[in-house]
Structure formats: C-alpha cells, structure tokens
Amino acid sequence: MSTYQVPTMAEMAANSQTPEVLFWVGCAGSFDERYKAVTQAFVKILNKVGVSFAVLGPEEACTGDPARRAGNEFLFQMQAVANIQVMNAYEVKKVVTACPHCFNTIKNEYPALGGNYEVIHHSEFLQQLINEGKVTLQGGGEFKGKKITFHDSCYLGRANGVYEAPREVIKALDVELVEMKRCRTKGLCCGAGGAQMFKEPEPGKKDINIERTEEALATGASTIAVGCPFCLTMMTDGVKNKNREADVQVVDLAELLAKNMGI
C-alpha cells in the first residue's frame, strides 16, 4: 500500500489537521478481496486530484446496517452509537463512501442517534470532480466505444433518489450507456439487500441475481457498472453462473474512472 497516501483521522488530528472529507471505507472495502480494488481505485483518484481526506482505520466499525435489516435493533444501536462517538470526537462534517448501505445508514439513520453529517456517495463525489474539471479523462482507454449498462443499487436509487450521478460518470467516458428494461425507479434488486447477502436464498424458481444478470446481458453490454459492493458480488456471481466472465466484466464506477485516468 506504499503507493497510496491514506492518512487516518488520528494521524491528522495529532498534527492538528482537519481533512475536507472522511472516506468511510466500509466492511466490504476493508475485507472483501475483490472490493479492496475499488477502495484502492477511489483512493488513487482522491490522491491524484489532491482531495484532503482521511479514513478512520481501526476506529471504523460496521455501520450496523446488516444488524438492523436482520432485525437486531440492539446491535445496530450499539454499533451506530460507537461510530457516532468517534466521528463526533473528530468533528467530522462530510462523509464520502462507496457503499450505498453505509451511505443510507449514516445519512438517514444516524441523525436520530446524534450523528449529523453531510453524506455523499462516491458516484456523486466523482461526478462533482468531473464537473469541476479536477478529473481529466483520456477519452479512450479499454472501454472506448464499448457498451456499458448500469445497475441501480436499491439503497442508492429508490431509497435516496441518486440516479443521475452514476450515469453522468459513465457518460463522461467515451462509451455507449445502454439501459436495462428495469432501471432507475423501476430497478430490480441484485438480491443482497435487507441482509439477504448473508444467508442462502429461499427456495424458488430462480435466484434474483440470476434474473438481474440476464437483464444486464440482454442489453449486449460488455461491462456491467455498479456502485455498491453487494451488487458487485451478486452481479459477478450471476455472470459466472452464465459462463460469461470471459467477455463480460463487472466493475465499480471508481474502477472505470481510475482506469480511464491511467492510474
């Protein structure tokens, strides 16, 4: 990790510094082997454009989203309050995260427990960087002229109304954005939300992620773009199930951008 500059809030506080944003990495971004690449891609972009940021590092714990969705309200409140105490101690004002579940929980559920912050999903943050001219795109790269479809994460789209930012990021690249039949407000869940990520699916005719992957493949896109670690896992599994991993890739928006920037 020596090529990345990733300061912690503790290190910055020790030097009497306050970063512009707290990058909330989340469980997947910290521990999931595949999703660590997304964390690294986002950090590379932040380093490249000179955004002042820090992470909580070992002081960051799960937001409590899976616990609350699974019905363990007691555990949720324990986890949430512990995080809020840490963030308030550092006087955090602005939080950026690549996980819509963390985004939704910190933005909409932490205020009731005393955690009030400006919370931005990384798709919105990346769009801002593009609009401000801070991110300079090469216009080509491996995605040039290719078809890309975007899968709306439930907690980003229907729960928080963020539909345009991820699409604007994709449109900034020299690619063709093709929409699935069910998209935006009518998007279909990847099958992982509501703590379903952590259990086997109930018996039925078809797993939801297979249904969603079929819709994505029907667009003819060679890349399925996502903005959520759960969606990334479910869509990747769906592509493998269809034996299409050789010609269809599932990537996060930060990876799309970082590759186009040549970093």
Backbone as CSV, one residue per row, in Angstrom:
resi,resn,N_x,N_y,N_z,CA_x,CA_y,CA_z,C_x,C_y,C_z
1,MET,0.828,-1.215,0.000,0.000,0.000,0.000,0.863,1.268,0.000
2,SER,2.176,1.113,-0.180,3.068,2.265,-0.073,2.809,3.318,-1.156
3,THR,2.181,2.907,-2.258,1.935,3.847,-3.354,0.715,4.733,-3.082
4,TYR,-0.020,4.415,-2.025,-1.199,5.206,-1.702,-0.945,6.065,-0.471
5,GLN,-1.444,7.282,-0.520,-1.410,8.127,0.655,-2.780,8.020,1.321
6,VAL,-2.843,7.297,2.440,-4.118,7.113,3.135,-3.953,7.488,4.604
7,PRO,-4.066,8.777,4.910,-3.934,9.200,6.307,-5.156,8.811,7.130
8,THR,-4.941,8.572,8.418,-6.071,8.305,9.316,-6.467,9.597,10.025
9,MET,-7.682,9.619,10.518,-8.158,10.795,11.267,-7.266,11.027,12.490
10,ALA,-6.825,9.933,13.122,-5.977,10.043,14.317,-4.648,10.716,13.987
11,GLU,-4.060,10.311,12.844,-2.778,10.905,12.426,-2.944,12.396,12.133
12,MET,-4.028,12.739,11.439,-4.244,14.148,11.092,-4.538,14.982,12.337
13,ALA,-5.315,14.408,13.247,-5.638,15.123,14.491,-4.375,15.377,15.308
14,ALA,-3.453,14.403,15.285,-2.190,14.540,16.026,-1.348,15.690,15.485
15,ASN,-1.554,15.992,14.182,-0.834,17.111,13.550,-1.693,18.371,13.462
16,SER,-2.777,18.362,14.229,-3.716,19.499,14.255,-4.279,19.823,12.874
17,GLN,-4.507,18.770,12.071,-5.072,18.952,10.731,-6.494,18.399,10.680
18,THR,-7.306,19.012,9.828,-8.675,18.531,9.635,-8.897,18.288,8.151
19,PRO,-9.170,17.052,7.751,-9.385,16.787,6.325,-10.726,17.329,5.854
20,GLU,-10.826,17.545,4.553,-12.084,18.037,3.971,-13.173,16.970,4.085
21,VAL,-12.789,15.718,3.840,-13.780,14.631,3.899,-13.248,13.423,4.660
22,LEU,-14.165,12.714,5.303,-13.860,11.408,5.867,-14.294,10.375,4.837
23,PHE,-13.367,9.561,4.383,-13.703,8.466,3.467,-14.084,7.263,4.320
24,TRP,-15.379,6.929,4.303,-15.876,5.775,5.056,-15.695,4.542,4.166
25,VAL,-14.770,3.677,4.541,-14.384,2.556,3.683,-15.442,1.446,3.704
26,GLY,-15.963,1.131,4.886,-16.967,0.071,4.993,-16.348,-1.306,5.094
27,CYS,-17.157,-2.278,5.513,-16.661,-3.646,5.725,-16.139,-4.265,4.433
28,ALA,-16.921,-4.159,3.354,-16.526,-4.774,2.080,-15.236,-4.148,1.560
29,GLY,-15.158,-2.830,1.624,-13.975,-2.115,1.140,-12.725,-2.426,1.935
30,SER,-12.907,-2.901,3.174,-11.774,-3.227,4.038,-11.369,-4.691,3.953
31,PHE,-12.369,-5.575,3.835,-12.088,-7.001,3.998,-12.328,-7.877,2.768
32,ASP,-13.213,-7.478,1.874,-13.515,-8.302,0.703,-12.401,-8.147,-0.335
33,GLU,-11.801,-9.264,-0.709,-10.638,-9.205,-1.609,-10.943,-8.461,-2.910
34,ARG,-12.087,-8.756,-3.509,-12.450,-8.098,-4.774,-12.704,-6.615,-4.554
35,TYR,-13.400,-6.277,-3.476,-13.806,-4.878,-3.303,-12.683,-3.975,-2.794
36,LYS,-11.610,-4.586,-2.287,-10.448,-3.769,-1.891,-9.924,-2.984,-3.098
37,ALA,-10.059,-3.573,-4.284,-9.601,-2.906,-5.513,-10.383,-1.616,-5.764
38,VAL,-11.649,-1.605,-5.357,-12.472,-0.407,-5.520,-11.994,0.678,-4.559
39,THR,-11.713,0.275,-3.320,-11.175,1.212,-2.327,-9.884,1.837,-2.845
40,GLN,-9.009,0.992,-3.390,-7.719,1.470,-3.898,-7.910,2.412,-5.089
41,ALA,-8.851,2.062,-5.979,-9.106,2.910,-7.150,-9.611,4.286,-6.711
42,PHE,-10.506,4.307,-5.736,-11.061,5.581,-5.258,-9.983,6.418,-4.573
43,VAL,-9.142,5.756,-3.784,-8.047,6.462,-3.101,-7.067,7.041,-4.122
44,LYS,-6.780,6.288,-5.181,-5.884,6.787,-6.245,-6.446,8.068,-6.851
45,ILE,-7.767,8.069,-7.087,-8.405,9.264,-7.665,-8.301,10.439,-6.699
46,LEU,-8.583,10.188,-5.414,-8.503,11.257,-4.407,-7.085,11.817,-4.327
47,ASN,-6.087,10.906,-4.339,-4.685,11.341,-4.314,-4.334,12.163,-5.547
48,LYS,-4.781,11.682,-6.712,-4.445,12.317,-7.992,-4.966,13.750,-8.074
49,VAL,-6.203,13.962,-7.592,-6.806,15.301,-7.717,-6.545,16.169,-6.491
50,GLY,-5.870,15.598,-5.499,-5.485,16.389,-4.335,-6.588,16.691,-3.343
51,VAL,-7.521,15.766,-3.201,-8.590,15.943,-2.200,-8.024,15.645,-0.818
52,SER,-8.301,16.535,0.127,-7.869,16.332,1.504,-8.849,15.380,2.188
53,PHE,-8.390,14.159,2.467,-9.276,13.164,3.079,-8.517,12.332,4.102
54,ALA,-9.274,11.614,4.906,-8.689,10.668,5.854,-9.684,9.541,6.086
55,VAL,-9.190,8.431,6.613,-10.056,7.305,6.979,-9.979,7.124,8.494
56,LEU,-10.917,6.405,9.046,-10.878,6.128,10.486,-9.943,4.962,10.800
57,GLY,-9.675,4.121,9.786,-8.793,2.981,10.001,-9.369,2.027,11.040
58,PRO,-8.561,1.629,12.023,-9.047,0.668,13.022,-10.178,1.205,13.905
59,GLU,-10.415,2.504,13.837,-11.509,3.083,14.638,-12.862,2.974,13.930
60,GLU,-12.837,2.536,12.661,-14.101,2.376,11.930,-14.675,0.992,12.191
61,ALA,-15.961,0.953,12.533,-16.662,-0.322,12.720,-17.840,-0.378,11.758
62,CYS,-18.468,-1.550,11.637,-19.642,-1.685,10.775,-20.696,-0.657,11.169
63,THR,-21.367,-0.095,10.187,-22.390,0.935,10.469,-23.578,0.373,11.243
64,GLY,-23.768,-0.938,11.163,-24.922,-1.554,11.822,-26.058,-1.856,10.865
65,ASP,-25.857,-1.514,9.587,-26.915,-1.750,8.588,-27.372,-3.217,8.540
66,PRO,-26.460,-4.189,8.420,-26.930,-5.586,8.340,-27.695,-6.006,9.600
67,ALA,-27.219,-5.531,10.759,-27.883,-5.889,12.017,-29.322,-5.379,12.045
68,ARG,-29.508,-4.119,11.643,-30.859,-3.546,11.666,-31.752,-4.235,10.636
69,ARG,-31.240,-4.492,9.434,-32.053,-5.135,8.402,-32.441,-6.560,8.822
70,ALA,-31.565,-7.195,9.587,-31.844,-8.561,10.028,-32.721,-8.585,11.286
71,GLY,-33.001,-7.399,11.820,-33.914,-7.317,12.953,-33.264,-7.200,14.318
72,ASN,-31.939,-7.044,14.368,-31.263,-6.907,15.661,-31.030,-5.425,15.966
73,GLU,-32.072,-4.774,16.445,-32.030,-3.336,16.697,-31.019,-2.983,17.789
74,PHE,-30.904,-3.850,18.776,-29.965,-3.602,19.885,-28.528,-3.513,19.370
75,LEU,-28.140,-4.477,18.529,-26.788,-4.491,17.969,-26.570,-3.280,17.069
76,PHE,-27.599,-2.931,16.273,-27.481,-1.750,15.410,-27.149,-0.511,16.225
77,GLN,-27.913,-0.294,17.303,-27.713,0.927,18.094,-26.346,0.934,18.766
78,MET,-25.887,-0.227,19.215,-24.542,-0.311,19.806,-23.476,0.104,18.792
79,GLN,-23.580,-0.469,17.580,-22.578,-0.173,16.542,-22.668,1.282,16.094
80,ALA,-23.884,1.763,15.890,-24.079,3.134,15.402,-23.566,4.160,16.399
81,VAL,-23.946,4.008,17.673,-23.542,4.971,18.702,-22.022,5.005,18.856
82,ALA,-21.388,3.838,18.786,-19.921,3.787,18.893,-19.271,4.569,17.749
83,ASN,-19.786,4.396,16.534,-19.249,5.132,15.381,-19.488,6.630,15.504
84,ILE,-20.682,6.991,15.941,-21.038,8.409,16.073,-20.140,9.091,17.103
85,GLN,-19.854,8.397,18.198,-18.976,8.977,19.227,-17.588,9.260,18.662
86,VAL,-17.088,8.326,17.857,-15.763,8.501,17.245,-15.786,9.671,16.263
87,MET,-16.801,9.703,15.376,-16.869,10.768,14.360,-17.079,12.142,14.984
88,ASN,-17.918,12.207,15.996,-18.163,13.495,16.651,-16.924,13.990,17.396
89,ALA,-16.144,13.051,17.936,-14.906,13.426,18.629,-13.926,14.086,17.664
90,TYR,-13.953,13.638,16.394,-13.084,14.223,15.365,-13.758,15.407,14.662
91,GLU,-14.969,15.733,15.087,-15.737,16.843,14.492,-15.901,16.674,12.981
92,VAL,-16.243,15.463,12.582,-16.452,15.151,11.164,-17.669,15.918,10.635
93,LYS,-17.502,16.529,9.464,-18.606,17.280,8.842,-19.115,16.590,7.575
94,LYS,-18.169,16.027,6.802,-18.506,15.490,5.485,-17.990,14.065,5.345
95,VAL,-18.874,13.176,4.927,-18.517,11.754,4.775,-18.749,11.320,3.331
96,VAL,-17.757,10.649,2.753,-17.903,10.066,1.418,-17.713,8.562,1.543
97,THR,-18.615,7.790,0.933,-18.475,6.338,0.975,-18.876,5.721,-0.357
98,ALA,-18.249,4.584,-0.680,-18.563,3.885,-1.938,-19.680,2.864,-1.734
99,CYS,-20.128,2.696,-0.493,-21.158,1.690,-0.193,-22.516,2.350,0.057
100,PRO,-23.520,2.073,-0.771,-24.842,2.675,-0.583,-25.500,2.302,0.748
101,HIS,-25.120,1.137,1.285,-25.695,0.719,2.570,-25.138,1.598,3.695
102,CYS,-23.823,1.825,3.684,-23.208,2.749,4.646,-23.758,4.158,4.432
103,PHE,-23.846,4.553,3.180,-24.366,5.872,2.789,-25.759,6.112,3.366
104,ASN,-26.659,5.157,3.139,-28.039,5.292,3.594,-28.137,5.331,5.118
105,THR,-27.363,4.464,5.770,-27.436,4.367,7.232,-26.887,5.623,7.910
106,ILE,-25.704,6.066,7.474,-25.099,7.252,8.096,-25.911,8.506,7.779
107,LYS,-26.428,8.576,6.555,-27.177,9.769,6.121,-28.555,9.863,6.772
108,ASN,-29.278,8.736,6.775,-30.683,8.779,7.178,-30.998,8.238,8.569
109,GLU,-30.103,7.418,9.111,-30.422,6.769,10.383,-29.545,7.218,11.555
110,TYR,-28.361,7.754,11.241,-27.508,8.242,12.327,-27.996,9.541,12.971
111,PRO,-28.661,10.450,12.219,-29.118,11.694,12.851,-29.979,11.471,14.104
112,ALA,-30.807,10.432,14.093,-31.685,10.151,15.250,-30.875,9.776,16.488
113,LEU,-29.617,9.364,16.267,-28.766,8.963,17.396,-27.672,10.001,17.682
114,GLY,-27.801,11.171,17.045,-26.848,12.258,17.320,-25.715,12.396,16.326
115,GLY,-25.820,11.699,15.193,-24.764,11.798,14.172,-25.253,12.560,12.962
116,ASN,-24.913,13.838,12.863,-25.382,14.676,11.754,-24.219,15.082,10.856
117,TYR,-24.214,14.543,9.648,-23.115,14.803,8.720,-23.661,15.000,7.312
118,GLU,-22.849,15.653,6.483,-23.164,15.701,5.052,-22.609,14.401,4.473
119,VAL,-23.482,13.560,3.947,-23.049,12.247,3.459,-23.229,12.163,1.951
120,ILE,-22.156,11.788,1.251,-22.163,11.741,-0.213,-21.705,10.365,-0.685
121,HIS,-22.432,9.812,-1.658,-21.992,8.553,-2.262,-20.865,8.851,-3.242
122,HIS,-19.964,7.911,-3.421,-18.793,8.201,-4.262,-19.164,8.529,-5.708
123,SER,-20.325,8.046,-6.182,-20.742,8.395,-7.551,-21.011,9.898,-7.666
124,GLU,-21.625,10.471,-6.625,-21.895,11.914,-6.614,-20.592,12.698,-6.493
125,PHE,-19.695,12.181,-5.656,-18.421,12.855,-5.440,-17.582,12.844,-6.716
126,LEU,-17.568,11.709,-7.407,-16.827,11.595,-8.670,-17.421,12.511,-9.733
127,GLN,-18.763,12.595,-9.753,-19.413,13.492,-10.711,-19.006,14.945,-10.447
128,GLN,-18.947,15.316,-9.165,-18.523,16.681,-8.805,-17.105,16.965,-9.295
129,LEU,-16.213,15.986,-9.097,-14.816,16.160,-9.528,-14.721,16.339,-11.046
130,ILE,-15.562,15.584,-11.786,-15.584,15.708,-13.249,-16.124,17.080,-13.646
131,ASN,-17.238,17.482,-13.033,-17.869,18.776,-13.348,-16.952,19.951,-13.054
132,GLU,-16.150,19.806,-11.989,-15.232,20.897,-11.591,-13.945,20.885,-12.412
133,GLY,-13.822,19.872,-13.298,-12.628,19.803,-14.143,-11.404,19.267,-13.436
134,LYS,-11.591,18.733,-12.241,-10.450,18.202,-11.481,-10.009,16.843,-12.009
135,VAL,-10.987,16.079,-12.519,-10.669,14.783,-13.123,-10.566,14.978,-14.629
136,THR,-9.389,14.740,-15.178,-9.221,14.864,-16.621,-9.212,13.469,-17.237
137,LEU,-10.166,13.252,-18.116,-10.319,11.934,-18.730,-9.542,11.855,-20.039
138,GLN,-9.022,10.678,-20.321,-8.199,10.496,-21.517,-9.046,10.289,-22.774
139,GLY,-10.340,10.015,-22.543,-11.239,9.873,-23.694,-11.167,8.537,-24.404
140,GLY,-10.162,7.760,-24.091,-10.035,6.448,-24.729,-10.045,5.346,-23.705
141,GLY,-8.938,4.624,-23.643,-8.847,3.547,-22.662,-9.535,2.281,-23.145
142,GLU,-9.547,1.293,-22.270,-10.061,-0.025,-22.660,-11.569,-0.053,-22.848
143,PHE,-12.272,0.974,-22.393,-13.739,0.980,-22.506,-14.232,1.777,-23.715
144,LYS,-13.320,2.394,-24.445,-13.680,3.271,-25.558,-14.638,2.598,-26.543
145,GLY,-15.782,3.252,-26.761,-16.754,2.774,-27.731,-17.555,1.554,-27.317
146,LYS,-17.286,1.040,-26.130,-17.976,-0.183,-25.697,-19.320,0.128,-25.051
147,LYS,-20.180,-0.880,-25.027,-21.483,-0.730,-24.370,-21.347,-1.032,-22.880
148,ILE,-21.862,-0.110,-22.074,-21.858,-0.303,-20.622,-23.283,-0.135,-20.112
149,THR,-23.723,-1.032,-19.237,-25.030,-0.863,-18.595,-24.795,-0.604,-17.121
150,PHE,-25.682,0.172,-16.500,-25.529,0.470,-15.077,-26.655,-0.163,-14.278
151,HIS,-26.268,-0.868,-13.219,-27.253,-1.495,-12.326,-27.487,-0.577,-11.127
152,ASP,-28.739,-0.141,-10.951,-29.080,0.741,-9.825,-29.127,-0.031,-8.511
153,SER,-28.329,0.415,-7.555,-28.389,-0.150,-6.210,-29.650,0.375,-5.516
154,CYS,-30.357,-0.506,-4.808,-31.613,-0.110,-4.142,-31.405,1.049,-3.173
155,TYR,-30.333,0.973,-2.368,-30.122,1.991,-1.337,-29.611,3.307,-1.907
156,LEU,-29.127,3.255,-3.143,-28.688,4.491,-3.794,-29.844,5.092,-4.586
157,GLY,-30.510,4.240,-5.366,-31.596,4.689,-6.237,-32.903,4.924,-5.521
158,ARG,-33.680,3.887,-5.374,-35.027,4.067,-4.830,-35.034,4.646,-3.416
159,ALA,-34.046,4.298,-2.590,-34.041,4.781,-1.210,-33.591,6.236,-1.082
160,ASN,-32.723,6.683,-2.012,-32.171,8.038,-1.876,-32.239,8.889,-3.141
161,GLY,-32.827,8.350,-4.192,-33.060,9.136,-5.401,-31.825,9.521,-6.189
162,VAL,-30.719,8.791,-5.985,-29.496,9.100,-6.743,-29.471,8.224,-8.004
163,TYR,-29.854,8.809,-9.109,-29.896,8.084,-10.388,-28.940,8.687,-11.420
164,GLU,-28.837,10.004,-11.415,-28.089,10.681,-12.486,-26.584,10.644,-12.300
165,ALA,-26.114,10.800,-11.057,-24.663,10.889,-10.816,-23.886,9.710,-11.402
166,PRO,-24.287,8.453,-11.121,-23.520,7.349,-11.703,-23.544,7.342,-13.225
167,ARG,-24.677,7.724,-13.783,-24.802,7.740,-15.251,-23.976,8.868,-15.857
168,GLU,-23.886,9.994,-15.160,-23.064,11.105,-15.649,-21.584,10.722,-15.653
169,VAL,-21.180,9.963,-14.641,-19.787,9.490,-14.583,-19.498,8.589,-15.785
170,ILE,-20.428,7.680,-16.074,-20.247,6.762,-17.215,-20.247,7.530,-18.534
171,LYS,-21.167,8.501,-18.653,-21.271,9.281,-19.897,-20.031,10.140,-20.147
172,ALA,-19.306,10.445,-19.074,-18.088,11.250,-19.227,-16.998,10.461,-19.951
173,LEU,-17.140,9.142,-19.952,-16.205,8.285,-20.685,-16.692,8.155,-22.125
174,ASP,-15.815,7.713,-22.981,-16.181,7.595,-24.402,-16.823,6.230,-24.641
175,VAL,-18.032,6.066,-24.068,-18.709,4.765,-24.142,-20.186,4.955,-24.486
176,GLU,-20.857,3.835,-24.747,-22.297,3.874,-25.012,-23.034,3.296,-23.806
177,LEU,-23.817,4.134,-23.132,-24.594,3.677,-21.979,-25.905,3.060,-22.461
178,VAL,-26.104,1.783,-22.165,-27.350,1.113,-22.554,-28.103,0.721,-21.283
179,GLU,-29.390,1.048,-21.246,-30.179,0.794,-20.045,-30.873,-0.567,-20.089
180,MET,-30.990,-1.175,-18.922,-31.781,-2.397,-18.797,-33.258,-2.027,-18.811
181,LYS,-34.102,-3.012,-19.100,-35.539,-2.749,-19.144,-36.018,-2.205,-17.796
182,ARG,-35.562,-2.829,-16.719,-35.903,-2.344,-15.380,-34.730,-1.531,-14.851
183,CYS,-34.906,-0.217,-14.830,-33.832,0.649,-14.347,-34.425,1.851,-13.611
184,ARG,-33.548,2.642,-13.028,-33.950,3.830,-12.253,-35.009,3.463,-11.212
185,THR,-36.153,4.157,-11.213,-37.173,3.916,-10.179,-37.775,2.522,-10.258
186,LYS,-37.618,1.865,-11.395,-38.156,0.508,-11.556,-37.041,-0.543,-11.549
187,GLY,-35.888,-0.151,-11.034,-34.757,-1.079,-10.990,-35.057,-2.316,-10.150
188,LEU,-34.370,-3.406,-10.462,-34.558,-4.654,-9.720,-33.370,-4.877,-8.792
189,CYS,-33.652,-5.266,-7.563,-32.619,-5.551,-6.563,-31.694,-6.661,-7.049
190,CYS,-30.424,-6.598,-6.660,-29.473,-7.649,-7.032,-29.687,-8.901,-6.203
191,GLY,-30.470,-8.767,-5.135,-30.760,-9.918,-4.284,-30.011,-9.937,-2.967
192,ALA,-29.200,-8.891,-2.703,-28.372,-8.903,-1.483,-28.882,-7.974,-0.386
193,GLY,-29.754,-7.028,-0.736,-30.207,-6.045,0.242,-31.031,-6.635,1.368
194,GLY,-31.243,-5.842,2.420,-32.057,-6.294,3.540,-31.423,-7.455,4.291
195,ALA,-30.095,-7.484,4.317,-29.292,-8.527,4.983,-29.407,-9.885,4.298
196,GLN,-29.981,-9.927,3.083,-30.074,-11.184,2.321,-28.684,-11.649,1.864
197,MET,-27.732,-10.698,1.850,-26.353,-11.002,1.441,-25.770,-12.149,2.271
198,PHE,-26.235,-12.245,3.529,-25.566,-13.138,4.475,-26.322,-14.443,4.721
199,LYS,-27.242,-14.781,3.840,-27.965,-16.041,4.001,-28.206,-16.679,2.641
200,GLU,-28.539,-17.936,2.660,-28.874,-18.615,1.413,-30.264,-18.172,0.947
201,PRO,-30.482,-18.066,-0.375,-31.810,-17.649,-0.846,-32.873,-18.690,-0.531
202,GLU,-34.120,-18.221,-0.376,-35.218,-19.151,-0.144,-35.506,-19.938,-1.433
203,PRO,-36.119,-21.110,-1.286,-36.443,-21.905,-2.485,-37.361,-21.130,-3.429
204,GLY,-37.116,-21.244,-4.698,-37.929,-20.554,-5.693,-37.514,-21.015,-7.080
205,LYS,-38.069,-20.372,-8.094,-37.747,-20.769,-9.464,-36.357,-20.299,-9.900
206,LYS,-35.940,-19.144,-9.355,-34.679,-18.558,-9.822,-34.147,-17.574,-8.786
207,ASP,-32.827,-17.537,-8.614,-32.243,-16.529,-7.715,-32.381,-15.140,-8.350
208,ILE,-32.561,-14.128,-7.507,-32.761,-12.764,-8.019,-31.546,-12.279,-8.809
209,ASN,-30.339,-12.620,-8.324,-29.156,-12.115,-9.034,-29.029,-12.711,-10.436
210,ILE,-29.571,-13.939,-10.624,-29.549,-14.546,-11.959,-30.524,-13.796,-12.872
211,GLU,-31.695,-13.503,-12.335,-32.709,-12.737,-13.088,-32.148,-11.381,-13.518
212,ARG,-31.484,-10.719,-12.573,-30.931,-9.385,-12.863,-29.785,-9.469,-13.868
213,THR,-28.948,-10.483,-13.725,-27.826,-10.654,-14.654,-28.331,-10.909,-16.069
214,GLU,-29.399,-11.682,-16.193,-29.981,-11.945,-17.510,-30.441,-10.648,-18.168
215,GLU,-31.011,-9.743,-17.353,-31.449,-8.445,-17.888,-30.254,-7.617,-18.355
216,ALA,-29.166,-7.698,-17.588,-27.952,-6.944,-17.952,-27.336,-7.497,-19.239
217,LEU,-27.267,-8.817,-19.335,-26.677,-9.447,-20.525,-27.519,-9.195,-21.768
218,ALA,-28.842,-9.062,-21.574,-29.750,-8.826,-22.705,-29.498,-7.485,-23.392
219,THR,-28.819,-6.556,-22.689,-28.522,-5.240,-23.286,-27.382,-5.344,-24.299
220,GLY,-26.637,-6.444,-24.252,-25.481,-6.584,-25.139,-24.245,-5.877,-24.618
221,ALA,-24.323,-5.377,-23.388,-23.180,-4.656,-22.810,-22.049,-5.612,-22.459
222,SER,-20.814,-5.152,-22.653,-19.659,-5.978,-22.291,-19.169,-5.628,-20.889
223,THR,-19.737,-4.550,-20.325,-19.380,-4.141,-18.965,-20.649,-3.825,-18.184
224,ILE,-20.750,-4.385,-16.990,-21.844,-4.047,-16.082,-21.239,-3.175,-14.989
225,ALA,-21.664,-1.910,-14.942,-21.143,-0.986,-13.940,-22.053,-0.981,-12.712
226,VAL,-21.423,-0.932,-11.541,-22.172,-0.889,-10.289,-21.575,0.183,-9.373
227,GLY,-22.326,0.507,-8.328,-21.819,1.477,-7.357,-22.014,0.972,-5.949
228,CYS,-21.901,-0.367,-5.777,-22.206,-0.985,-4.485,-21.466,-2.316,-4.357
229,PRO,-20.848,-2.579,-3.195,-20.112,-3.833,-3.031,-21.002,-5.077,-3.093
230,PHE,-22.218,-4.975,-2.546,-23.126,-6.120,-2.590,-23.516,-6.427,-4.031
231,CYS,-23.862,-5.363,-4.772,-24.246,-5.531,-6.180,-23.089,-6.123,-6.990
232,LEU,-21.879,-5.677,-6.687,-20.692,-6.167,-7.401,-20.564,-7.677,-7.236
233,THR,-20.722,-8.143,-6.004,-20.628,-9.579,-5.719,-21.741,-10.364,-6.412
234,MET,-22.981,-9.881,-6.273,-24.134,-10.609,-6.820,-24.124,-10.655,-8.343
235,MET,-23.763,-9.531,-8.970,-23.729,-9.490,-10.432,-22.560,-10.316,-10.971
236,THR,-21.432,-10.291,-10.262,-20.276,-11.107,-10.667,-20.629,-12.592,-10.599
237,ASP,-21.317,-12.974,-9.518,-21.746,-14.369,-9.380,-22.722,-14.752,-10.494
238,GLY,-23.586,-13.805,-10.857,-24.552,-14.051,-11.930,-23.867,-14.265,-13.274
239,VAL,-22.848,-13.448,-13.542,-22.091,-13.562,-14.799,-21.364,-14.911,-14.849
240,LYS,-20.809,-15.323,-13.695,-20.133,-16.633,-13.626,-21.130,-17.756,-13.866
241,ASN,-22.329,-17.611,-13.291,-23.377,-18.626,-13.450,-23.728,-18.823,-14.918
242,LYS,-23.643,-17.734,-15.697,-23.968,-17.788,-17.124,-22.731,-18.113,-17.988
243,ASN,-21.604,-18.370,-17.299,-20.341,-18.664,-18.003,-19.955,-17.565,-18.988
244,ARG,-20.129,-16.315,-18.540,-19.826,-15.182,-19.421,-18.658,-14.327,-18.912
245,GLU,-17.947,-14.818,-17.877,-16.893,-13.972,-17.296,-15.757,-13.675,-18.258
246,ALA,-15.641,-14.463,-19.335,-14.587,-14.216,-20.321,-14.858,-12.969,-21.155
247,ASP,-16.139,-12.641,-21.375,-16.448,-11.500,-22.249,-17.281,-10.399,-21.583
248,VAL,-17.702,-10.604,-20.339,-18.460,-9.563,-19.630,-17.816,-9.320,-18.274
249,GLN,-17.486,-8.063,-17.991,-16.881,-7.755,-16.694,-17.815,-6.882,-15.853
250,VAL,-17.712,-7.054,-14.548,-18.494,-6.251,-13.610,-17.514,-5.357,-12.867
251,VAL,-17.701,-4.047,-12.984,-16.753,-3.104,-12.367,-17.477,-1.975,-11.636
252,ASP,-16.804,-1.433,-10.639,-17.339,-0.287,-9.913,-16.999,1.001,-10.667
253,LEU,-17.803,2.025,-10.431,-17.601,3.327,-11.090,-16.200,3.886,-10.848
254,ALA,-15.680,3.712,-9.627,-14.342,4.229,-9.310,-13.280,3.532,-10.153
255,GLU,-13.469,2.235,-10.395,-12.512,1.490,-11.224,-12.576,1.952,-12.671
256,LEU,-13.789,2.182,-13.164,-13.969,2.702,-14.532,-13.178,3.985,-14.714
257,LEU,-13.356,4.896,-13.746,-12.742,6.216,-13.837,-11.231,6.142,-13.698
258,ALA,-10.765,5.367,-12.705,-9.327,5.257,-12.462,-8.604,4.682,-13.676
259,LYS,-9.213,3.662,-14.299,-8.597,3.071,-15.495,-8.534,4.072,-16.629
260,ASN,-9.596,4.865,-16.780,-9.622,5.864,-17.852,-8.614,6.976,-17.605
261,MET,-8.339,7.243,-16.312,-7.369,8.281,-15.958,-5.941,7.760,-16.044
262,GLY,-5.814,6.432,-16.262,-4.485,5.839,-16.379,-3.758,5.718,-15.061
263,ILE,-4.531,5.552,-13.974,-3.877,5.419,-12.655,-4.232,4.080,-12.015
